[in-house]
Amino acid sequence: MNLLALQRDMRGWLTREDVRAARRIGPHAAPGLRVYQNSYRAQLMACLEASFARTLAWIGHDAFRAAAATHIDATPPSSWTLDAYARDFPATLAGLFVDDPEVAELAALELALEEVFVGPDADPLGVADMADVDWNRVVLRLAPALDLVATHTNAAAIWSALAAGEAPPGACHLDEPEAALVWRQNDRARFRGLDQFEWQALIRARSGMPFAMLCDETARAFGDDAAAMAGGWLGRWIADGLIVGFVEPD
Amino acid sequence: MIPPFAGFGLGLRRPHYAEFLEHRVAVDFLEVISENFMVDGGQPRRILRDVRARYPVALHGVSMSIGSADGLDAAYLARLRALVDEIEPLFVSDHLSWSRIEGFNSHDLLPLPYTDEALALVAANVHRAQDALGRAMLVENPSSYIDFAPAGMTEWEFLDALCARTGCGLLLDVNNVFVSARNHGFDPVAYLDGVPHARVRQIHLAGHSCGAELLVDTHDRPVPASVWDLYAHIVPRLGPVATMIERDDDIPPLAELLGELGTARLIAAGAVAEAA
């Protein structure tokens, strides 16, 4: 057997327990193959348990391990980094817990926190950096380690209670969808809830809309209160360390 | 040839970050798992930069997969090169094994048959890795649980030929030699005597567990007497070498690992003096 065929057989054994593939690997290979398969599954299980500790606490150990086992059977890892294996798990949970949508949302929030923790570095700007900005032209450059996670349930409140070691609230649907702003500040992954309007403003700012145009959009929605609202957002974004630069289009 | 470094070090593990950064710990170098720091940014990269400012660092990888029949991952090599350029490590190492094939990545160090075909393939992959990294690398002998014999050559003959073809060096894991020897019934001393001593730049010492049928390389307990004995055999036969304790699970207080490192220093000094 050549090397490529051998490695395909090993993959077949690890991912599907393909017994015929195992036999082709060698007549005395069974004990070793069991060691490799135990190690393969244990490592993926440990990765998911470490990445989704709050989700595990929410649904319980047995339900989590059953979901993780389903995920491992259906989704072999593909990236060189084990961290990437966590990325598809919220989608698996969404399929498994159709009647409990907070489970997948909780996992999506945990994943976003984990990803911004190791996202690209950028130095945030402070108030002093705003002195000479032409607000009629400027486009805000937001921190690269930033994500917006849409929520239709109170998953964020559940996460916060679990993180604080408090009894979590019961799951419930929100009257209107919200978003969690997830970002890194001073080496810590953080999140806070956004209302519909700040959520949309951040989406527009991140897509490259000039700040003045973003204010115009806000004015259409809020009339006389728009300037105060946009100013409030800007102040909060600076305080949160979300703004890392300006671009002034030609 | 890869410049040698003589000293005694530890693997940098999360429970000990603060001690290494807040105190001058009595180690000559630290080894880090490359992939843990091949991230875009954030705290891991900052910690590694701070550690590097205080200690020489060796980069030890687990995902290069130099035995993959379909070659190496270019994106992986590019990320590793960026880390190498930033950290300027003592050594860059990975394992004589494979993890990835055709888009599947097992995240385990899977075994190779020691055939001429495998040697040609691994040598080509090591050449490519060394070109991408701009430097020669160390290849570590793995623990293995499947014996593909008869495969044409022993593992130590395979490593000797690989070094000769590629100019790579060796990271000799003495525990892995013991585990594979016990699992496959070969003489560990013959292995140690058979590797090209002039190519060995680093040594790993670790513990293992007894599975139902095989020894398993778990790195979750102290270095056992059987591994210390093999270390005492090999160390006087080598030139200047970097020795380290490798502990990945059930990680004890740093003082305990420094105690084991003290044992390594004593054995090395005694064995070298006796040989002289």
Chai-1 contact restraints between the chains, C-beta under 6 A:
chainA,res_idxA,chainB,res_idxB,connection_type,confidence,min_distance_angstrom,max_distance_angstrom,comment,restraint_id
A,L3,B,A69,contact,1.0,0.0,6.0,A-B,restraint_1
A,L3,B,E117,contact,1.0,0.0,6.0,A-B,restraint_2
A,L3,B,A118,contact,1.0,0.0,6.0,A-B,restraint_3
A,L4,B,A69,contact,1.0,0.0,6.0,A-B,restraint_4
A,Q7,B,A69,contact,1.0,0.0,6.0,A-B,restraint_5
A,Q7,B,I101,contact,1.0,0.0,6.0,A-B,restraint_6
A,M10,B,L110,contact,1.0,0.0,6.0,A-B,restraint_7
A,R11,B,I101,contact,1.0,0.0,6.0,A-B,restraint_8
A,R11,B,F104,contact,1.0,0.0,6.0,A-B,restraint_9
A,L14,B,S106,contact,1.0,0.0,6.0,A-B,restraint_10
A,A29,B,I146,contact,1.0,0.0,6.0,A-B,restraint_11
A,P31,B,E213,contact,1.0,0.0,6.0,A-B,restraint_12
A,P31,B,L214,contact,1.0,0.0,6.0,A-B,restraint_13
A,G32,B,Y145,contact,1.0,0.0,6.0,A-B,restraint_14
A,G32,B,I146,contact,1.0,0.0,6.0,A-B,restraint_15
A,V35,B,Y145,contact,1.0,0.0,6.0,A-B,restraint_16
A,V35,B,L214,contact,1.0,0.0,6.0,A-B,restraint_17
A,S39,B,D108,contact,1.0,0.0,6.0,A-B,restraint_18
A,Y40,B,S106,contact,1.0,0.0,6.0,A-B,restraint_19
A,Y40,B,D108,contact,1.0,0.0,6.0,A-B,restraint_20
A,Q43,B,H107,contact,1.0,0.0,6.0,A-B,restraint_21
A,P76,B,F104,contact,1.0,0.0,6.0,A-B,restraint_22
A,P77,B,N105,contact,1.0,0.0,6.0,A-B,restraint_23
A,S78,B,G103,contact,1.0,0.0,6.0,A-B,restraint_24
A,S78,B,N105,contact,1.0,0.0,6.0,A-B,restraint_25
A,W80,B,S63,contact,1.0,0.0,6.0,A-B,restraint_26
A,W80,B,D73,contact,1.0,0.0,6.0,A-B,restraint_27
A,W80,B,Y76,contact,1.0,0.0,6.0,A-B,restraint_28
A,T81,B,E35,contact,1.0,0.0,6.0,A-B,restraint_29
A,L82,B,H107,contact,1.0,0.0,6.0,A-B,restraint_30
A,F117,B,G42,contact,1.0,0.0,6.0,A-B,restraint_31
A,V118,B,V39,contact,1.0,0.0,6.0,A-B,restraint_32
A,V118,B,G42,contact,1.0,0.0,6.0,A-B,restraint_33
A,G119,B,D40,contact,1.0,0.0,6.0,A-B,restraint_34
A,P120,B,D40,contact,1.0,0.0,6.0,A-B,restraint_35
A,P120,B,G41,contact,1.0,0.0,6.0,A-B,restraint_36
A,D121,B,G41,contact,1.0,0.0,6.0,A-B,restraint_37
A,D187,B,Q43,contact,1.0,0.0,6.0,A-B,restraint_38
